[in-house]
């Protein structure tokens, strides 16, 4: 049998070995956590370096968006004007067609009047000639 002191020492050694194992495990856990935190810190630092570039990009996108909104507003106004002009043009088509038809009628009437005028001028010339002949005949007749 072992003596009680020796048993006590073995018990103390076992407890100390157990504490050593627990401490080693805890040290490993702390080392892994520290490593993880260092990686996170490095990533955070890299992300913080990206913040100004991202803010600048955001501002550029906002500026471009405002320009596009302004262009859209202008184009929408132009589109509305063109729609109104189209409606007016469509409303003017019947009037234009009527005016063209009237112009054709006027041209036809003008041609008819010119023909009538030509005939009347011919008739007038013939009458003048007849009148002149009659006057000649009257002057040549004794009387």
C-alpha positions as a Markdown table, in Angstrom:
| # | Residue | x | y | z |
|---|---|---|---|---|
| 1 | Unk | 0.0 | 0.0 | 0.0 |
| 2 | Unk | 1.1 | 3.5 | -0.7 |
| 3 | Unk | 1.4 | 5.9 | 2.0 |
| 4 | Unk | -1.0 | 8.7 | 2.4 |
| 5 | Unk | 1.6 | 11.4 | 1.6 |
| 6 | Unk | 2.5 | 9.7 | -1.6 |
| 7 | Unk | -1.2 | 9.5 | -2.5 |
| 8 | Unk | -1.6 | 13.1 | -1.7 |
| 9 | Unk | 1.3 | 14.0 | -3.9 |
| 10 | Unk | 0.0 | 11.9 | -6.8 |
| 11 | Unk | -3.4 | 13.6 | -6.4 |
| 12 | Unk | -1.8 | 17.0 | -6.4 |
| 13 | Unk | 0.3 | 16.1 | -9.5 |
| 14 | Unk | -2.8 | 14.8 | -11.3 |
| 15 | Unk | -4.7 | 18.0 | -10.5 |
| 16 | Unk | -1.8 | 20.1 | -11.6 |
| 17 | Unk | -1.5 | 18.1 | -14.9 |
| 18 | Unk | -5.2 | 18.5 | -15.4 |
| 19 | Unk | -4.9 | 22.3 | -14.7 |
| 20 | Unk | -1.9 | 22.4 | -17.1 |
| 21 | Unk | -4.0 | 20.7 | -19.9 |
| 22 | Unk | -6.9 | 23.0 | -19.2 |
| 23 | Unk | -4.5 | 26.0 | -19.3 |
| 24 | Unk | -2.9 | 24.7 | -22.6 |
| 25 | Unk | -6.4 | 24.3 | -24.1 |
| 26 | Unk | -7.5 | 27.8 | -22.9 |
| 27 | Unk | -4.2 | 29.2 | -24.3 |
| 28 | Unk | -4.9 | 27.6 | -27.6 |
| 29 | Unk | -8.5 | 29.0 | -27.6 |
| 30 | Unk | -7.1 | 32.5 | -26.7 |
| 31 | Unk | -4.5 | 32.2 | -29.5 |
| 32 | Unk | -7.1 | 31.2 | -32.0 |
| 33 | Unk | -9.5 | 34.0 | -30.9 |
| 34 | Unk | -6.6 | 36.5 | -31.0 |
| 35 | Unk | -5.7 | 35.3 | -34.5 |
| 36 | Unk | -9.3 | 35.6 | -35.6 |
| 37 | Unk | -9.5 | 39.1 | -34.0 |
| 38 | Unk | -6.3 | 40.2 | -35.9 |
| 39 | Unk | -7.8 | 39.0 | -39.1 |
| 40 | Unk | -11.0 | 40.9 | -38.4 |
| 41 | Unk | -9.0 | 44.0 | -37.5 |
| 42 | Unk | -7.1 | 43.7 | -40.7 |
| 43 | Unk | -10.3 | 43.3 | -42.7 |
| 44 | Unk | -11.8 | 46.3 | -40.8 |
| 45 | Unk | -8.8 | 48.4 | -41.7 |
| 46 | Unk | -9.0 | 47.4 | -45.4 |
| 47 | Unk | -12.7 | 48.2 | -45.4 |
| 48 | Unk | -12.1 | 51.6 | -43.7 |
| 49 | Unk | -9.6 | 52.4 | -46.5 |
| 50 | Unk | -12.4 | 51.6 | -49.0 |
| 51 | Unk | -14.9 | 53.9 | -47.4 |
| 52 | Unk | -13.7 | 57.2 | -49.0 |
| 53 | Unk | -13.6 | 55.6 | -52.4 |
| 54 | Unk | -17.1 | 54.2 | -51.9 |
| 55 | Unk | -18.4 | 57.6 | -50.7 |
| 56 | Unk | -16.8 | 59.2 | -53.8 |
| 57 | Unk | -18.5 | 56.6 | -56.0 |
| 58 | Unk | -21.8 | 57.1 | -54.3 |
| 59 | Unk | -21.6 | 60.9 | -54.8 |
| 60 | Unk | -20.7 | 60.4 | -58.5 |
| 61 | Unk | -23.7 | 58.0 | -58.9 |
| 62 | Unk | -26.0 | 60.5 | -57.1 |
| 63 | Unk | -24.7 | 63.3 | -59.4 |
| 64 | Unk | -25.3 | 61.2 | -62.5 |
| 65 | Unk | -28.7 | 60.2 | -61.2 |
| 66 | Unk | -29.7 | 63.9 | -60.8 |
| 67 | Unk | -28.4 | 64.6 | -64.3 |
| 68 | Unk | -30.4 | 61.7 | -65.7 |
| 69 | Unk | -33.5 | 62.8 | -63.8 |
| 70 | Unk | -33.1 | 66.3 | -65.2 |
| 71 | Unk | -32.7 | 64.9 | -68.7 |
| 72 | Unk | -35.8 | 62.8 | -68.2 |
| 73 | Unk | -37.8 | 65.8 | -67.0 |
| 74 | Unk | -36.7 | 67.8 | -70.1 |
| 75 | Unk | -37.4 | 64.9 | -72.4 |
| 76 | Unk | -40.8 | 64.4 | -70.8 |
| 77 | Unk | -41.6 | 68.0 | -71.5 |
| 78 | Unk | -40.4 | 67.8 | -75.1 |
| 79 | Unk | -42.5 | 64.6 | -75.5 |
| 80 | Unk | -45.6 | 66.4 | -74.2 |
| 81 | Unk | -45.0 | 69.3 | -76.6 |
| 82 | Unk | -44.6 | 66.9 | -79.5 |
| 83 | Unk | -47.8 | 65.1 | -78.6 |
| 84 | Unk | -49.6 | 68.5 | -78.5 |
| 85 | Unk | -48.1 | 69.4 | -81.9 |
| 86 | Unk | -49.1 | 66.0 | -83.3 |
| 87 | Unk | -52.7 | 66.5 | -82.1 |
| 88 | Unk | -52.8 | 70.0 | -83.7 |
| 89 | Unk | -51.3 | 68.6 | -86.9 |
| 90 | Unk | -53.9 | 65.8 | -87.0 |
| 91 | Unk | -56.6 | 68.4 | -86.5 |
| 92 | Unk | -55.3 | 70.6 | -89.3 |
| 93 | Unk | -55.3 | 67.7 | -91.8 |
| 94 | Unk | -59.0 | 68.0 | -92.8 |
| 95 | Unk | -58.6 | 71.8 | -93.2 |
| 96 | Unk | -55.6 | 71.3 | -95.4 |
| 97 | Unk | -57.3 | 68.6 | -97.4 |
| 98 | Unk | -60.3 | 70.9 | -97.8 |
| 99 | Unk | -58.1 | 73.8 | -98.9 |
| 100 | Unk | -56.3 | 71.6 | -101.4 |
| 101 | Unk | -59.7 | 70.5 | -102.8 |
| 102 | Unk | -60.8 | 74.2 | -103.0 |
| 103 | Unk | -57.5 | 75.1 | -104.7 |
| 104 | Unk | -58.1 | 72.4 | -107.3 |
| 105 | Unk | -61.6 | 73.7 | -107.8 |
| 106 | Unk | -60.2 | 77.3 | -108.2 |
| 107 | Unk | -57.6 | 76.1 | -110.7 |
| 108 | Unk | -60.4 | 74.4 | -112.7 |
| 109 | Unk | -62.5 | 77.5 | -112.5 |
| 110 | Unk | -59.6 | 79.7 | -113.6 |
| 111 | Unk | -58.9 | 77.4 | -116.6 |
| 112 | Unk | -62.6 | 77.6 | -117.5 |
| 113 | Unk | -62.6 | 81.4 | -117.1 |
| 114 | Unk | -59.5 | 81.7 | -119.2 |
| 115 | Unk | -61.1 | 79.6 | -121.9 |
| 116 | Unk | -64.2 | 81.8 | -121.7 |
| 117 | Unk | -62.1 | 85.0 | -121.8 |
| 118 | Unk | -60.2 | 83.7 | -124.8 |
| 119 | Unk | -63.5 | 82.9 | -126.6 |
| 120 | Unk | -64.9 | 86.3 | -125.7 |
| 121 | Unk | -61.7 | 88.1 | -126.9 |
| 122 | Unk | -62.1 | 86.1 | -130.1 |
| 123 | Unk | -65.7 | 87.1 | -130.4 |
| 124 | Unk | -64.8 | 90.8 | -129.7 |
| 125 | Unk | -62.1 | 90.7 | -132.3 |
| 126 | Unk | -64.5 | 89.2 | -134.8 |
| 127 | Unk | -67.2 | 91.8 | -133.9 |
| 128 | Unk | -64.6 | 94.6 | -134.3 |
| 129 | Unk | -63.7 | 93.2 | -137.6 |
| 130 | Unk | -67.3 | 92.9 | -138.7 |
| 131 | Unk | -67.9 | 96.5 | -137.3 |
| 132 | Unk | -64.9 | 97.8 | -139.3 |
| 133 | Unk | -66.2 | 96.0 | -142.5 |
| 134 | Unk | -69.7 | 97.3 | -141.9 |
| 135 | Unk | -68.2 | 100.9 | -141.6 |
| 136 | Unk | -66.2 | 100.4 | -144.7 |
| 137 | Unk | -69.2 | 99.1 | -146.5 |
| 138 | Unk | -71.3 | 102.0 | -145.3 |
| 139 | Unk | -68.7 | 104.5 | -146.4 |
| 140 | Unk | -68.2 | 102.8 | -149.8 |
| 141 | Unk | -72.0 | 102.7 | -150.6 |
| 142 | Unk | -73.3 | 105.7 | -152.4 |
| 143 | Unk | -75.6 | 107.4 | -150.7 |
